[in-house]
Amino acid sequence: MDVKKVVVYILVVFVLYTIITSPTEAADLVEVGFKGVSDAAQGVGEFMTELVR
């Protein structure tokens, strides 16, 4: 078995365990993650806009 596959399986099991045992905290973590991605995308957009000007 490939090491990468094992790591992915362990990560998936950990995420599912976290969602099942504490769904409220898992939802908060997902919200924080999406907020971070959104902020990063907005920053890249602003940077590109300034480069074009």
Order of alpha helices (4+ residues) and beta strands (2+ residues): alpha-alpha
